[in-house]
């Protein structure tokens, strides 16, 4: 898993033999073709993200009426939510060409200049992980975004000469999973900024039925609900689980993806009812059983599960924290009452306050159904 994360961070695609997990939101190279088949082609086909869809539709319709390229677009959000798909939809709606690259792939300003000068009028340039673009290339991009011009420096030292090159009017679509790492000048040059949220289970249910129709999978309503509830609010994971459950249903059952077959298949793939995989449960188990629920440092926790610290921090913690199973405190990671209950254990008395705060209005449990929500740090004086 650590090699998969490292490769993703270095801007390379992750392959299945490098240990990519089934419920990882990062792209897997072997799935590119399957993902392309399932991608919506138009905004009207894009499921959920209603506010972003409406805003993009207004932006694109206005630009087409004026006969000019739309302003540059920045899309932010977690991996697997549809940023690349939206970039492709923007190009399709405009009837324009699409060039795709990534921030880590642009190491020098000359690399970016070559891409920019090859664009035709109205083309869409999509840069994934734009926050990781090299600084010299980023500074070159400023003038291209504002003035549609780049200055290429030829030579070195006193004899160096800047050659201005015109760039055809284009629309830049940047995607980032960490918008906070974007510099202020870069962020300010985008005329539209959209943030993609995690999907609700009901939205993933609709998405799964659409994917099943395209793939020719017999999917029942209860089967879609079962898969949607374990997909971590991420379309990429939902589609991946659908394909794995389809394989199980065709090989070991009647070929129908229903609740029974989905539950059996996901047991085989070690995905539990909350969408936690083997590594997620290993982190929670080590935190609870080996360290009494914490607090414990990230490096110590990573050693306990046999993984690199960045793997635990970037792959496991985001979802565990969002699910209310793990909390970060100034003293280290802490297991919440929900984590203890999810492992079939009784929370210690010191987490009694968590049980109380985990109840919603009229004593109803939170959306996880187990009464666990993230709470303030209970083990330090700091809020």
C-alpha positions in Angstrom: 0.0 0.0 0.0 2.8 2.4 0.8 4.3 2.1 -2.7 0.9 2.7 -4.2 0.5 6.0 -2.2 4.1 7.0 -3.1 3.5 6.4 -6.8 0.2 8.4 -6.7 2.0 11.2 -5.0 4.7 11.2 -7.6 2.1 11.7 -10.3 2.1 8.1 -11.6 -0.9 5.8 -12.0 -1.2 3.0 -9.5 -1.5 -0.6 -10.7 -3.3 -3.4 -8.9 -0.1 -5.4 -8.4 1.4 -2.5 -6.4 -1.2 -3.3 -3.7 -3.9 -0.7 -4.3 -6.8 -1.3 -2.0 -10.3 -2.0 -3.2 -11.8 1.0 -1.3 -9.0 3.4 -2.2 -10.2 6.5 -3.9 -7.1 6.8 -6.0 -7.2 5.8 -9.6 -5.8 2.4 -10.7 -4.3 2.1 -14.1 -6.0 -1.2 -14.9 -9.4 0.5 -14.4 -8.9 3.3 -16.8 -10.8 1.7 -19.6 -13.7 0.7 -17.3 -13.8 4.2 -15.8 -13.9 5.8 -19.3 -16.9 3.6 -20.2 -18.9 4.8 -17.2 -18.0 8.5 -17.3 -21.0 10.7 -18.1 -20.5 12.8 -21.3 -22.8 15.8 -20.5 -23.7 17.9 -17.5 -27.2 16.5 -17.6 -25.9 13.0 -17.1 -23.7 14.0 -14.2 -25.2 12.7 -10.9 -25.3 14.9 -7.7 -23.1 17.9 -7.1 -26.1 20.0 -8.0 -24.7 23.4 -7.1 -21.5 22.9 -9.0 -23.4 21.6 -12.0 -25.8 24.6 -12.1 -22.9 27.1 -11.7 -20.9 25.4 -14.5 -23.9 25.3 -16.8 -24.4 29.1 -16.4 -20.7 29.7 -17.0 -20.6 27.6 -20.1 -23.9 28.8 -21.6 -22.8 32.4 -21.1 -19.5 31.9 -22.7 -21.0 30.1 -25.7 -23.5 32.9 -26.2 -20.7 35.4 -26.2 -18.7 33.3 -28.6 -15.6 33.4 -26.3 -13.9 30.8 -24.1 -15.2 30.6 -20.5 -13.1 31.8 -17.6 -10.5 29.4 -16.1 -12.0 26.8 -13.8 -10.7 25.3 -10.6 -12.2 22.1 -9.2 -11.3 20.9 -5.7 -12.3 17.9 -3.7 -11.2 14.4 -2.6 -10.0 11.8 -5.1 -12.7 9.9 -7.0 -15.5 12.5 -6.9 -15.5 13.4 -10.6 -13.1 16.3 -11.2 -11.5 14.7 -14.3 -15.0 13.8 -15.6 -16.2 17.4 -15.2 -13.2 18.6 -17.1 -14.1 16.3 -20.0 -17.7 17.4 -19.8 -16.6 21.1 -20.0 -14.7 20.3 -23.3 -17.7 18.3 -24.6 -20.2 21.0 -23.8 -18.1 23.6 -25.6 -17.3 21.3 -28.5 -13.6 22.0 -28.0 -10.5 19.9 -27.9 -9.1 18.6 -24.6 -5.5 18.3 -23.5 -4.8 16.4 -20.3 -1.7 16.6 -18.2 -0.8 16.7 -14.5 1.1 19.0 -12.2 3.9 16.5 -11.4 4.5 15.9 -15.1 5.3 19.6 -15.7 8.8 19.8 -14.2 10.1 22.7 -16.3 8.6 25.9 -17.8 9.6 24.6 -21.2 7.4 21.6 -20.8 4.4 23.9 -20.1 5.3 26.3 -22.9 5.3 23.4 -25.4 1.8 22.3 -24.3 0.4 25.9 -24.3 1.7 26.8 -27.8 0.2 23.7 -29.3 -3.3 24.6 -28.2 -5.9 25.7 -30.7 -8.4 28.5 -30.2 -11.0 27.5 -27.6 -9.2 24.3 -26.4 -9.6 23.1 -22.8 -6.3 22.3 -21.0 -6.9 20.1 -17.9 -4.1 20.0 -15.3 -4.7 17.4 -12.6 -3.1 17.9 -9.2 -2.3 21.5 -10.2 -1.0 22.4 -6.8 2.0 20.3 -7.5 3.1 22.1 -10.6 6.8 23.3 -10.5 7.2 26.9 -9.5 8.9 28.1 -12.7 6.1 26.6 -14.7 3.5 28.1 -12.4 4.9 31.6 -13.0 4.8 31.0 -16.8 1.2 29.9 -16.5 0.3 33.3 -14.9 0.8 35.3 -18.1 -0.7 32.5 -20.2 -3.9 32.6 -18.2 -4.2 36.4 -18.1 -2.7 37.6 -21.4 -2.5 34.4 -23.5 1.2 34.9 -23.9 4.3 33.2 -22.6 7.9 34.4 -22.5 10.4 31.7 -23.2 14.0 32.4 -22.1 16.7 31.2 -24.5 20.2 31.0 -23.3 21.8 31.6 -19.9 23.6 34.5 -18.1 24.0 37.9 -19.7 23.2 36.6 -23.1 19.8 35.2 -22.2 16.9 36.4 -24.3 13.2 36.3 -23.6 11.2 35.4 -26.7 7.4 36.3 -26.4 5.1 33.7 -27.8 1.4 34.2 -28.3 -1.0 31.5 -27.1 -4.4 30.9 -28.6 -7.3 31.8 -26.2 -8.0 28.7 -24.1 -9.7 27.6 -20.9 -7.7 26.0 -18.1 -9.4 23.5 -15.9 -7.3 22.8 -12.8 -8.1 20.0 -10.3 -6.7 19.7 -6.8 -7.2 17.5 -3.8 -5.5 20.0 -1.6 -6.6 23.5 -2.5 -4.8 24.9 0.5 -1.5 24.3 -1.2 -2.3 26.5 -4.1 -0.5 29.8 -4.0 -2.6 33.0 -3.8 -1.7 34.3 -7.2 -2.6 31.0 -8.8 -6.0 30.8 -7.0 -6.9 34.4 -7.9 -6.5 33.7 -11.6 -9.4 31.3 -11.7 -12.7 32.9 -12.6 -14.7 29.9 -11.2 -13.9 27.7 -8.2 -16.1 24.7 -7.5 -15.8 22.3 -4.6 -17.0 18.7 -5.0 -18.6 17.1 -1.9 -18.8 13.5 -1.0 -21.9 11.7 -2.3 -24.9 10.7 -0.2 -25.8 7.0 -0.3 -29.0 7.8 -2.2 -27.0 9.6 -4.9 -24.6 6.6 -5.2 -27.7 4.4 -5.5 -28.7 6.3 -8.6 -25.1 6.2 -10.0 -24.9 2.4 -9.4 -28.1 1.8 -11.4 -26.7 3.9 -14.3 -23.4 2.0 -14.2 -25.2 -1.3 -14.1 -27.2 -0.4 -17.2 -24.0 0.4 -19.1 -22.2 -2.7 -17.9 -25.2 -5.0 -18.5 -25.3 -6.0 -14.8 -28.5 -7.3 -13.2 -28.7 -5.0 -10.2 -31.5 -5.0 -7.7 -32.5 -2.0 -5.6 -31.4 -3.6 -2.3 -28.1 -4.7 -3.9 -27.4 -1.1 -5.0 -28.3 0.2 -1.5 -25.9 -2.4 0.0 -23.0 -1.3 -2.2 -23.7 2.4 -1.9 -23.5 2.2 1.9 -20.0 0.8 1.7 -18.6 3.1 -0.9 -17.3 5.9 1.3 -19.4 8.5 -0.5 -17.1 8.1 -3.6 -18.3 7.2 -7.1 -15.0 5.6 -8.1 -15.2 3.2 -5.1 -18.9 2.5 -5.8 -18.2 1.5 -9.4 -15.2 -0.6 -8.4 -17.3 -2.5 -5.8 -20.0 -3.0 -8.3 -17.6 -4.7 -10.7 -16.2 -6.9 -8.0 -19.6 -7.9 -6.8 -20.6 -8.6 -10.4 -17.7 -11.0 -10.7 -18.7 -12.8 -7.5 -22.3 -13.0 -8.6 -21.4 -14.4 -12.0 -18.9 -17.0 -10.7 -20.4 -18.2 -7.4 -24.1 -17.2 -7.6 -26.9 -16.6 -10.1 -25.4 -13.5 -11.7 -27.8 -11.1 -10.0 -26.3 -8.4 -7.8 -28.6 -8.4 -4.8 -28.1 -7.9 -1.1 -27.1 -11.5 -0.4 -24.6 -11.6 -3.1 -23.2 -8.2 -2.4 -22.7 -9.0 1.3 -21.1 -12.3 0.5 -18.8 -10.7 -2.2 -17.7 -7.9 0.1 -16.9 -10.4 2.9 -14.5 -12.0 0.4 -12.9 -8.7 -0.3 -12.7 -7.7 3.3 -15.0 -4.6 3.0 -17.2 -4.3 6.0 -20.6 -2.6 6.4 -19.1 0.9 6.8 -16.7 0.5 3.9 -13.6 -0.2 6.0 -11.0 -2.5 4.5 -8.3 -4.7 6.2 -5.9 -1.8 6.7 -8.6 0.5 8.2 -9.6 -2.2 10.7 -6.0 -2.9 11.5 -5.4 0.7 12.4 -8.5 0.8 14.6 -7.6 -2.6 16.2 -4.0 -1.5 17.0 -5.3 1.8 18.4 -7.8 0.2 20.6 -6.2 -3.1 21.7 -2.5 -2.2 21.7 -2.8 1.4 22.9 -6.0 1.4 24.9 -7.7 3.8 22.5 -4.9 6.4 22.5 -3.6 9.0 22.3 -0.8 7.5 20.2 1.6 9.1 17.7 1.3 8.6 14.0 4.7 6.9 13.5 4.0 4.5 16.4 0.6 3.6 15.0 2.1 3.0 11.6 4.7 0.7 13.0 2.0 -1.3 14.8 0.2 -2.0 11.5 3.3 -2.5 9.4 2.8 0.4 7.1 4.4 3.7 6.3 3.2 6.8 8.3 2.1 8.6 5.1 0.0 5.6 4.1 -1.9 5.7 7.4 -2.2 9.4 7.3 -3.3 9.8 3.7 -5.2 6.6 3.0 -6.8 5.6 6.2 -7.2 8.6 8.4 -9.4 10.8 6.1 -12.3 8.3 6.1 -11.8 7.1 9.7 -12.0 10.7 10.8 -15.0 11.5 8.6 -16.8 8.4 9.9 -16.3 9.5 13.5 -14.1 6.5 14.3 -10.8 8.3 14.9 -9.8 11.8 16.1 -6.6 13.7 15.9 -5.5 15.5 19.0 -2.4 17.5 20.0 -1.2 14.4 21.8 -1.9 11.9 19.0 -4.6 9.8 17.5 -7.6 8.7 19.6 -10.2 6.1 19.0 -13.8 7.3 19.5 -16.6 5.4 21.2 -17.8 4.5 17.7 -14.5 2.8 16.9 -14.8 0.6 20.0 -18.3 -0.4 19.2 -17.5 -1.1 15.5 -14.9 -3.6 16.7 -17.5 -5.2 19.0 -16.0 -3.8 22.2 -17.4 -1.8 25.0 -16.1 1.8 25.2 -14.2 2.7 28.4 -15.9 5.0 31.0 -13.8 7.9 29.9 -15.7 8.0 26.6 -19.1 8.2 28.3 -19.3 11.8 27.2 -18.9 10.7 23.6 -21.9 8.5 23.9 -24.0 11.4 25.2 -22.8 13.8 22.4 -23.2 11.2 19.8 -27.0 11.3 20.1 -28.9 13.6 17.7 -32.2 15.4 18.3 -34.7 13.5 20.4 -32.0 10.9 21.2 -31.7 9.7 17.7 -28.2 8.3 16.7 -26.0 10.0 14.1 -26.1 9.0 10.4 -23.7 6.1 11.0 -26.4 4.5 13.1 -24.1 3.8 16.1 -24.3 7.0 18.0 -20.7 8.0 17.3 -19.7 11.4 16.1 -16.4 13.3 16.2 -16.2 15.1 19.6 -13.8 17.5 21.1 -10.5 16.1 22.5 -11.3 14.4 25.8 -7.7 13.7 26.8 -6.0 17.1 26.9 -6.8 20.5 28.3 -6.6 22.1 24.8 -10.0 22.5 23.0 
